[in-house]
Amino acid sequence: MAVRRDQNRRNLYRVLYVQPDAPAAIIRASYRTLMQKLRAHPDLGGDAWNAAVINQAFEVLSDPRKRRAYDEALFGRRNMRSLGRQCVGQRYSASSDDDGWQPFVPREVR
């Protein structure tokens, strides 16, 4: 999956509330929690748009080939083993640099 510059720049890891170095079991558990317990699924009263975004994130991050391509497009060809430690350091840094990423905030159902 090649990410073009004009495509939506949504961070799929933030959609599922997981770290970039999260194992597949954590990604699956986060997906199930969002869809079932937090009732994001349309059959449980959730919004179809929110469910589509969550499903897209899970589809990409649960497939190893798609996830590798997404990671390379998102982070470049950095060493993915040290990525988790880098993210923790960046998350709590005092710099206020805005890289254009916004966390996923579900729309409210009217």
Wavefront OBJ file of the C-alpha trace (Angstrom):
o trace
v 0.000 0.000 0.000
v 1.711 3.150 -1.146
v 0.581 6.318 0.573
v 0.320 9.226 -1.816
v 0.845 12.804 -0.667
v -2.747 13.791 -1.483
v -4.285 10.917 0.476
v -5.692 11.290 3.955
v -2.844 11.437 6.454
v -4.712 9.710 9.269
v -2.400 7.747 11.556
v -3.889 4.258 11.788
v -2.058 3.521 15.031
v -3.804 6.465 16.676
v -7.165 5.326 15.312
v -6.801 2.037 17.198
v -5.052 3.635 20.217
v -1.974 1.395 19.945
v 1.771 1.988 19.736
v 3.542 1.427 16.388
v 5.434 -1.552 17.828
v 2.281 -3.230 19.187
v 1.940 -6.955 18.467
v -0.954 -8.315 16.426
v -2.776 -9.544 19.552
v -2.887 -6.025 21.024
v -4.121 -4.568 17.728
v -6.866 -7.187 17.532
v -7.883 -6.592 21.165
v -8.026 -2.828 20.656
v -10.132 -3.274 17.519
v -12.583 -5.571 19.299
v -12.814 -3.208 22.264
v -13.573 -0.239 20.043
v -16.155 -2.070 17.974
v -17.940 -4.042 20.708
v -17.455 -2.603 24.159
v -17.363 1.031 23.073
v -20.208 0.341 20.635
v -18.612 1.810 17.510
v -20.239 -0.844 15.321
v -23.360 0.445 13.496
v -25.408 -2.556 14.644
v -24.708 -1.550 18.249
v -25.696 2.074 17.750
v -22.407 3.437 16.442
v -21.781 5.646 13.436
v -21.022 3.938 10.112
v -18.257 6.462 9.315
v -16.436 5.752 12.591
v -16.764 2.006 12.030
v -15.370 2.355 8.492
v -12.303 4.242 9.756
v -11.678 1.663 12.491
v -12.154 -1.213 10.017
v -9.694 0.374 7.573
v -7.090 0.763 10.323
v -7.544 -2.849 11.442
v -7.400 -4.152 7.866
v -4.044 -2.489 7.243
v -2.443 -3.155 10.631
v -3.555 -6.793 10.911
v -1.992 -7.844 7.581
v 1.830 -8.076 7.930
v 2.533 -7.057 4.326
v 0.173 -4.073 4.387
v 1.474 -3.029 7.785
v 5.104 -3.162 6.624
v 4.262 -1.029 3.580
v 2.294 1.407 5.749
v 5.141 1.664 8.275
v 7.665 2.381 5.524
v 5.411 5.080 4.082
v 4.722 6.580 7.517
v 8.124 6.329 9.194
v 10.516 5.810 6.311
v 12.992 2.949 6.418
v 14.039 3.470 10.026
v 14.800 0.540 12.254
v 11.330 -0.552 13.436
v 12.799 -2.273 16.510
v 13.676 1.060 18.128
v 10.501 2.792 16.970
v 8.548 2.153 20.178
v 11.200 3.820 22.324
v 11.340 6.772 19.933
v 7.587 7.265 20.072
v 7.545 7.272 23.876
v 10.280 9.899 23.940
v 8.534 11.992 21.324
v 5.156 11.765 23.013
v 6.398 13.361 26.229
v 8.817 15.845 24.695
v 8.322 19.511 25.466
v 8.517 20.590 21.831
v 5.307 21.806 20.278
v 6.154 20.924 16.684
v 2.974 20.080 14.807
v 3.702 17.445 12.176
v 0.168 17.566 10.783
v -1.076 14.413 12.524
v -4.268 14.630 14.478
v -5.665 11.892 16.720
v -8.796 10.115 15.568
v -11.829 11.608 17.260
v -15.085 9.783 16.542
v -17.917 11.886 15.189
v -20.942 12.251 17.377
v -24.090 10.567 16.138
v -26.940 12.987 15.663
l 1 2 3 4 5 6 7 8 9 10 11 12 13 14 15 16 17 18 19 20 21 22 23 24 25 26 27 28 29 30 31 32 33 34 35 36 37 38 39 40 41 42 43 44 45 46 47 48 49 50 51 52 53 54 55 56 57 58 59 60 61 62 63 64 65 66 67 68 69 70 71 72 73 74 75 76 77 78 79 80 81 82 83 84 85 86 87 88 89 90 91 92 93 94 95 96 97 98 99 100 101 102 103 104 105 106 107 108 109 110
